[in-house]
Amino acid sequence: MNRRYLITGAQGLVGRYLTARILELEKSAQVLGIGRSKKLDGFFTHAISIGGEERRAPLPGHLLRNLDGRYRYQQLSLLETKRLEEVIRELQPHCIVHLASGLSTASERDLFETNLEGTASLMNALADAQLAKALVILGSSGSVYGDAAFLPIPESHPCNPVNMYGLTKLGAERITRLIAARCGIAWVTARIFNVVGPGQAESHVCGRLAAELASAASSQGMVLNVGPLDTTRDFIDVRDVAAALLVLAQSGERGGTYNVASGRETPIQLILSELLRISGLNGQVRIAPQSGQPAGVQRHFADVSRLQGLGFVPACSLSASLEDLFRYYRGLRRPSDDDRLVAVR
């Protein structure tokens, strides 16, 4: 069967890797990506800093090679419910992977608009299009759990988010469940934990540390400012996230929730140590802890037995993920004029 996929947030980190994996594994599949950003050939939607200048973040080369005529992209806001319905009716997708999301650092208005209103609009468009056999994979977040009462965190753990990002992701889950149950739409929730991998933005701890170490012209006197190093997180490679989402599309329990994570608890100190080793800068960089920075949730990692029960096994070690991320930033060159971002005043 020629399966058709609709991916929201298709030009983001996970969206790009998921698209590439679908096209690689399913030779007759078609993918339509949608998002509020204009079509970006060869780039993610986020920016990176190189030599003091902001530029578009380029795609790793293997992602460029995987794009072919079976993929197309359409700029479309999730808030345009009627246009969404028309696109869905025309495509008749078998699977909708909803990855569009406000960033954790976004304003409350953006989080509400994208995560809540956008999700409601998408689900209403699906309901109006009357696709009885379509499956929705909702890209949620491990942040919905908040401070864990016990570890590792199973899907049955109470959800008590500690910030607006986690709150709106939990709201998106409930909106999806409500509309899907009312309209007979099948869905699976994927609670994605801390993603890492080549192309990751500097707004995430792994991306920032890798970028700063990779861009150091000289380690002489280099100072690396860091936040709390004793907090722990559950890191999973973006390529494994893409693989897990396809496993859920094929085998996930309809109406079920799955942690998409490695199941390993990793201190931020270990991330720093690994990147110092990979960069060859061990002992050559002065680490400057920044006092007063909030640590947020102290310990966080997932019980992944439900996902493992579907046969999923991560393929990438954390060390390999960090090495690929470091090489991504090390390989970047000075941007061309066309790639520089111009601030809108």
Disulfide bonds with the S-S distance in Angstrom:
none
